[in-house]
Amino acid sequence: MATSRLPAVPEETTILMAKEELEALRTAFESGDIPQAASRLRELLANSETTRLEVGVTGESGAGKSSLINALRGLGAEDPGA
C-alpha cells in the first residue's frame, strides 16, 4: 500500500481582534466591499511580521475570488501577476 507524505504543519499564530473589528471585517466581506475587507486584513497582518496567511477561496464564477486575492496582494487587475 502506497503512502503519501503530508507537508509539515507550520506553527500556528493566533491573531486576536476585538469583536467590533471582527464584525466590521465580516460586514465588509458580506457586502462585497473587497477593498475594505482587504485593507482591514492587511492592517491586522501588519502587526506581525512573522504571520503567514494561507487562504482558500471558493465561489461561483464572477463572484470576486480573484479580486479579493489581488486586493490582499495590493494588485490591480491590470498589474503583472494579478
NORMO-V983792 format. One record per pair of residues at least 6 apart in sequence whose C-alpha atoms are under 8 Angstrom apart, sorted by sequence separation. I is the first residue (numbers start at 1). GAP is how many residues later the second one is. If there is no record, write none. Layout:
BEGIN
[[I	GAP] [I	GAP]]
END
This chain:
BEGIN
[[28	6] [45	6] [59	6] [70	6] [76	6] [58	7] [70	7] [75	7] [28	8] [29	8] [57	8] [28	9] [67	10] [26	11] [25	12] [70	12] [25	15] [25	16] [15	29] [38	30] [42	30] [41	31] [34	33] [35	33] [38	33] [39	33] [34	34] [38	34] [35	36] [34	37] [13	38]]
END
